[in-house]
Amino acid sequence: MRAPTKMKITYTLTITAVCPVDNQADAYECVISSQRTIPVEEILAAAKDVAALVAFQEDVTVVFARSLRAAVKTTGWHSGVKTEVEA
């Protein structure tokens, strides 16, 4: 069977990183979109690297997207404010 010439693959997981303001771990719902297959092991390794960051959600999203060479959207809550970031 031939693979389609253009695919859209979506991966969803929760990633964490440490907030630089209060040094608490923040969890972000993360959606990765790609036209190529990204091995789950590669995603998990990148998530582990991101978990070591002390950074704002915006920076975490950019680092994760660059690491995976894919589009990334994160959603998180901070002091009752929902924040969505796309990179």
VMD Tcl script that builds the backbone (N, CA, C; Angstrom):
set m [mol new atoms 261]
animate dup $m
set s [atomselect $m all]
$s set {name element resname resid chain x y z} {
  {N N MET 1 A 0.837 -1.180 0.000}
  {CA C MET 1 A 0.000 0.000 0.000}
  {C C MET 1 A 0.883 1.245 0.000}
  {N N ARG 2 A 0.572 2.172 -0.864}
  {CA C ARG 2 A 1.359 3.405 -0.953}
  {C C ARG 2 A 0.941 4.390 0.120}
  {N N ALA 3 A 1.917 5.032 0.711}
  {CA C ALA 3 A 1.650 6.074 1.701}
  {C C ALA 3 A 1.118 7.311 0.989}
  {N N PRO 4 A 0.234 8.038 1.626}
  {CA C PRO 4 A -0.245 9.280 1.008}
  {C C PRO 4 A 0.907 10.246 0.787}
  {N N THR 5 A 0.768 11.099 -0.214}
  {CA C THR 5 A 1.849 12.035 -0.510}
  {C C THR 5 A 1.951 13.137 0.539}
  {N N LYS 6 A 0.852 13.421 1.233}
  {CA C LYS 6 A 0.888 14.441 2.273}
  {C C LYS 6 A 0.082 13.936 3.467}
  {N N MET 7 A 0.732 13.862 4.602}
  {CA C MET 7 A 0.071 13.398 5.816}
  {C C MET 7 A -0.006 14.535 6.819}
  {N N LYS 8 A -0.951 14.411 7.732}
  {CA C LYS 8 A -0.980 15.271 8.911}
  {C C LYS 8 A -1.077 14.339 10.102}
  {N N ILE 9 A -0.058 14.369 10.928}
  {CA C ILE 9 A 0.008 13.498 12.098}
  {C C ILE 9 A -0.043 14.386 13.330}
  {N N THR 10 A -0.859 13.974 14.300}
  {CA C THR 10 A -0.997 14.728 15.540}
  {C C THR 10 A -0.648 13.836 16.715}
  {N N TYR 11 A 0.208 14.344 17.577}
  {CA C TYR 11 A 0.602 13.660 18.811}
  {C C TYR 11 A 0.160 14.554 19.966}
  {N N THR 12 A -0.373 13.971 21.031}
  {CA C THR 12 A -0.822 14.746 22.178}
  {C C THR 12 A -0.231 14.155 23.456}
  {N N LEU 13 A 0.306 15.017 24.310}
  {CA C LEU 13 A 0.855 14.571 25.580}
  {C C LEU 13 A 0.910 15.754 26.533}
  {N N THR 14 A 1.225 15.494 27.776}
  {CA C THR 14 A 1.434 16.536 28.767}
  {C C THR 14 A 2.929 16.664 29.006}
  {N N ILE 15 A 3.422 17.901 28.942}
  {CA C ILE 15 A 4.833 18.147 29.236}
  {C C ILE 15 A 4.910 19.054 30.469}
  {N N THR 16 A 6.042 19.038 31.125}
  {CA C THR 16 A 6.234 19.886 32.294}
  {C C THR 16 A 7.515 20.693 32.154}
  {N N ALA 17 A 7.546 21.806 32.869}
  {CA C ALA 17 A 8.747 22.627 32.981}
  {C C ALA 17 A 8.599 23.442 34.253}
  {N N VAL 18 A 9.684 23.981 34.729}
  {CA C VAL 18 A 9.675 24.742 35.972}
  {C C VAL 18 A 9.460 26.222 35.662}
  {N N CYS 19 A 8.503 26.814 36.350}
  {CA C CYS 19 A 8.210 28.239 36.192}
  {C C CYS 19 A 9.352 29.056 36.807}
  {N N PRO 20 A 9.880 30.047 36.074}
  {CA C PRO 20 A 10.973 30.854 36.619}
  {C C PRO 20 A 10.521 31.849 37.689}
  {N N VAL 21 A 9.228 32.060 37.826}
  {CA C VAL 21 A 8.724 33.018 38.808}
  {C C VAL 21 A 8.616 32.384 40.187}
  {N N ASP 22 A 7.985 31.188 40.270}
  {CA C ASP 22 A 7.771 30.564 41.579}
  {C C ASP 22 A 8.499 29.227 41.758}
  {N N ASN 23 A 9.275 28.827 40.763}
  {CA C ASN 23 A 10.052 27.576 40.788}
  {C C ASN 23 A 9.197 26.323 41.006}
  {N N GLN 24 A 7.931 26.396 40.594}
  {CA C GLN 24 A 7.041 25.244 40.678}
  {C C GLN 24 A 6.937 24.591 39.298}
  {N N ALA 25 A 6.722 23.281 39.290}
  {CA C ALA 25 A 6.537 22.574 38.024}
  {C C ALA 25 A 5.168 22.926 37.451}
  {N N ASP 26 A 5.147 23.323 36.191}
  {CA C ASP 26 A 3.905 23.592 35.473}
  {C C ASP 26 A 3.699 22.496 34.440}
  {N N ALA 27 A 2.454 22.068 34.283}
  {CA C ALA 27 A 2.110 21.068 33.279}
  {C C ALA 27 A 1.400 21.758 32.122}
  {N N TYR 28 A 1.747 21.356 30.920}
  {CA C TYR 28 A 1.147 21.922 29.718}
  {C C TYR 28 A 0.600 20.804 28.847}
  {N N GLU 29 A -0.642 20.952 28.431}
  {CA C GLU 29 A -1.199 20.051 27.422}
  {C C GLU 29 A -0.527 20.433 26.114}
  {N N CYS 30 A 0.002 19.466 25.407}
  {CA C CYS 30 A 0.829 19.735 24.241}
  {C C CYS 30 A 0.320 18.957 23.035}
  {N N VAL 31 A 0.143 19.662 21.914}
  {CA C VAL 31 A -0.259 19.035 20.664}
  {C C VAL 31 A 0.849 19.293 19.646}
  {N N ILE 32 A 1.365 18.219 19.079}
  {CA C ILE 32 A 2.424 18.287 18.078}
  {C C ILE 32 A 1.804 17.925 16.734}
  {N N SER 33 A 2.038 18.753 15.718}
  {CA C SER 33 A 1.527 18.480 14.373}
  {C C SER 33 A 2.702 18.371 13.417}
  {N N SER 34 A 2.651 17.335 12.591}
  {CA C SER 34 A 3.764 17.097 11.684}
  {C C SER 34 A 3.266 16.423 10.405}
  {N N GLN 35 A 4.016 16.609 9.337}
  {CA C GLN 35 A 3.730 15.891 8.089}
  {C C GLN 35 A 4.631 14.673 7.945}
  {N N ARG 36 A 5.449 14.431 8.963}
  {CA C ARG 36 A 6.321 13.258 8.941}
  {C C ARG 36 A 6.136 12.491 10.247}
  {N N THR 37 A 6.477 11.250 10.222}
  {CA C THR 37 A 6.410 10.435 11.429}
  {C C THR 37 A 7.517 10.846 12.383}
  {N N ILE 38 A 7.150 11.072 13.639}
  {CA C ILE 38 A 8.128 11.346 14.682}
  {C C ILE 38 A 8.045 10.173 15.658}
  {N N PRO 39 A 9.097 9.408 15.808}
  {CA C PRO 39 A 9.039 8.288 16.744}
  {C C PRO 39 A 8.676 8.759 18.158}
  {N N VAL 40 A 7.805 8.021 18.801}
  {CA C VAL 40 A 7.370 8.374 20.158}
  {C C VAL 40 A 8.572 8.499 21.091}
  {N N GLU 41 A 9.573 7.673 20.906}
  {CA C GLU 41 A 10.773 7.745 21.745}
  {C C GLU 41 A 11.471 9.099 21.601}
  {N N GLU 42 A 11.450 9.647 20.390}
  {CA C GLU 42 A 12.040 10.971 20.146}
  {C C GLU 42 A 11.223 12.056 20.865}
  {N N ILE 43 A 9.912 11.932 20.828}
  {CA C ILE 43 A 9.038 12.889 21.516}
  {C C ILE 43 A 9.279 12.833 23.020}
  {N N LEU 44 A 9.346 11.624 23.563}
  {CA C LEU 44 A 9.548 11.466 25.006}
  {C C LEU 44 A 10.919 11.985 25.446}
  {N N ALA 45 A 11.936 11.784 24.629}
  {CA C ALA 45 A 13.273 12.297 24.957}
  {C C ALA 45 A 13.268 13.826 24.957}
  {N N ALA 46 A 12.598 14.425 23.980}
  {CA C ALA 46 A 12.509 15.887 23.932}
  {C C ALA 46 A 11.709 16.420 25.117}
  {N N ALA 47 A 10.652 15.707 25.502}
  {CA C ALA 47 A 9.844 16.112 26.664}
  {C C ALA 47 A 10.670 16.057 27.940}
  {N N LYS 48 A 11.533 15.063 28.046}
  {CA C LYS 48 A 12.405 14.940 29.216}
  {C C LYS 48 A 13.380 16.116 29.271}
  {N N ASP 49 A 13.914 16.510 28.121}
  {CA C ASP 49 A 14.818 17.663 28.068}
  {C C ASP 49 A 14.087 18.950 28.462}
  {N N VAL 50 A 12.857 19.100 27.996}
  {CA C VAL 50 A 12.059 20.287 28.318}
  {C C VAL 50 A 11.754 20.326 29.816}
  {N N ALA 51 A 11.514 19.173 30.420}
  {CA C ALA 51 A 11.189 19.113 31.852}
  {C C ALA 51 A 12.318 19.677 32.710}
  {N N ALA 52 A 13.533 19.701 32.191}
  {CA C ALA 52 A 14.671 20.228 32.938}
  {C C ALA 52 A 14.781 21.748 32.830}
  {N N LEU 53 A 13.966 22.352 31.968}
  {CA C LEU 53 A 14.042 23.799 31.766}
  {C C LEU 53 A 13.383 24.574 32.897}
  {N N VAL 54 A 13.951 25.731 33.177}
  {CA C VAL 54 A 13.301 26.728 34.031}
  {C C VAL 54 A 12.993 27.866 33.064}
  {N N ALA 55 A 11.727 27.921 32.596}
  {CA C ALA 55 A 11.393 28.852 31.524}
  {C C ALA 55 A 9.893 29.113 31.474}
  {N N PHE 56 A 9.543 30.213 30.837}
  {CA C PHE 56 A 8.145 30.532 30.601}
  {C C PHE 56 A 7.566 29.603 29.538}
  {N N GLN 57 A 6.256 29.468 29.529}
  {CA C GLN 57 A 5.572 28.586 28.579}
  {C C GLN 57 A 5.932 28.914 27.131}
  {N N GLU 58 A 6.051 30.190 26.833}
  {CA C GLU 58 A 6.380 30.597 25.471}
  {C C GLU 58 A 7.729 30.025 25.044}
  {N N ASP 59 A 8.710 30.099 25.923}
  {CA C ASP 59 A 10.043 29.573 25.618}
  {C C ASP 59 A 10.043 28.054 25.541}
  {N N VAL 60 A 9.318 27.422 26.445}
  {CA C VAL 60 A 9.209 25.953 26.448}
  {C C VAL 60 A 8.637 25.477 25.115}
  {N N THR 61 A 7.608 26.159 24.652}
  {CA C THR 61 A 6.947 25.766 23.397}
  {C C THR 61 A 7.908 25.871 22.217}
  {N N VAL 62 A 8.653 26.952 22.162}
  {CA C VAL 62 A 9.610 27.155 21.067}
  {C C VAL 62 A 10.715 26.104 21.104}
  {N N VAL 63 A 11.262 25.838 22.273}
  {CA C VAL 63 A 12.335 24.836 22.408}
  {C C VAL 63 A 11.829 23.460 21.971}
  {N N PHE 64 A 10.627 23.098 22.415}
  {CA C PHE 64 A 10.062 21.788 22.066}
  {C C PHE 64 A 9.826 21.690 20.560}
  {N N ALA 65 A 9.287 22.739 19.952}
  {CA C ALA 65 A 9.027 22.744 18.515}
  {C C ALA 65 A 10.322 22.616 17.708}
  {N N ARG 66 A 11.327 23.349 18.113}
  {CA C ARG 66 A 12.611 23.284 17.398}
  {C C ARG 66 A 13.254 21.911 17.548}
  {N N SER 67 A 13.167 21.364 18.746}
  {CA C SER 67 A 13.750 20.055 19.004}
  {C C SER 67 A 13.122 18.978 18.124}
  {N N LEU 68 A 11.817 19.065 17.948}
  {CA C LEU 68 A 11.094 18.043 17.175}
  {C C LEU 68 A 10.961 18.400 15.694}
  {N N ARG 69 A 11.334 19.622 15.341}
  {CA C ARG 69 A 11.147 20.095 13.967}
  {C C ARG 69 A 9.700 19.900 13.529}
  {N N ALA 70 A 8.782 20.407 14.378}
  {CA C ALA 70 A 7.351 20.254 14.131}
  {C C ALA 70 A 6.611 21.444 14.742}
  {N N ALA 71 A 5.357 21.598 14.366}
  {CA C ALA 71 A 4.509 22.628 14.973}
  {C C ALA 71 A 4.045 22.133 16.333}
  {N N VAL 72 A 4.097 23.001 17.330}
  {CA C VAL 72 A 3.717 22.636 18.695}
  {C C VAL 72 A 2.766 23.693 19.246}
  {N N LYS 73 A 1.713 23.222 19.904}
  {CA C LYS 73 A 0.794 24.110 20.620}
  {C C LYS 73 A 0.712 23.631 22.056}
  {N N THR 74 A 0.947 24.542 22.997}
  {CA C THR 74 A 0.814 24.196 24.412}
  {C C THR 74 A -0.327 25.006 25.021}
  {N N THR 75 A -1.011 24.386 25.978}
  {CA C THR 75 A -2.078 25.039 26.713}
  {C C THR 75 A -1.803 24.842 28.193}
  {N N GLY 76 A -1.821 25.932 28.943}
  {CA C GLY 76 A -1.577 25.855 30.378}
  {C C GLY 76 A -2.407 26.888 31.112}
  {N N TRP 77 A -2.497 26.719 32.419}
  {CA C TRP 77 A -3.219 27.647 33.277}
  {C C TRP 77 A -2.241 28.257 34.260}
  {N N HIS 78 A -2.265 29.574 34.395}
  {CA C HIS 78 A -1.388 30.290 35.302}
  {C C HIS 78 A -2.229 31.300 36.090}
  {N N SER 79 A -2.355 31.087 37.365}
  {CA C SER 79 A -3.129 31.989 38.228}
  {C C SER 79 A -4.536 32.224 37.686}
  {N N GLY 80 A -5.161 31.164 37.170}
  {CA C GLY 80 A -6.522 31.261 36.650}
  {C C GLY 80 A -6.637 31.774 35.229}
  {N N VAL 81 A -5.497 32.015 34.575}
  {CA C VAL 81 A -5.496 32.513 33.201}
  {C C VAL 81 A -5.027 31.389 32.271}
  {N N LYS 82 A -5.873 31.042 31.306}
  {CA C LYS 82 A -5.512 30.023 30.314}
  {C C LYS 82 A -4.612 30.657 29.262}
  {N N THR 83 A -3.490 30.004 28.996}
  {CA C THR 83 A -2.535 30.508 28.017}
  {C C THR 83 A -2.298 29.444 26.952}
  {N N GLU 84 A -2.434 29.845 25.681}
  {CA C GLU 84 A -2.164 28.944 24.570}
  {C C GLU 84 A -1.029 29.562 23.744}
  {N N VAL 85 A -0.039 28.735 23.444}
  {CA C VAL 85 A 1.124 29.210 22.682}
  {C C VAL 85 A 1.353 28.258 21.520}
  {N N GLU 86 A 1.604 28.803 20.349}
  {CA C GLU 86 A 1.903 27.996 19.155}
  {C C GLU 86 A 3.255 28.399 18.592}
  {N N ALA 87 A 4.033 27.394 18.241}
  {CA C ALA 87 A 5.340 27.643 17.613}
  {C C ALA 87 A 5.559 26.641 16.506}
}
mol reanalyze $m
mol bondsrecalc $m
mol representation Tube
mol addrep $m
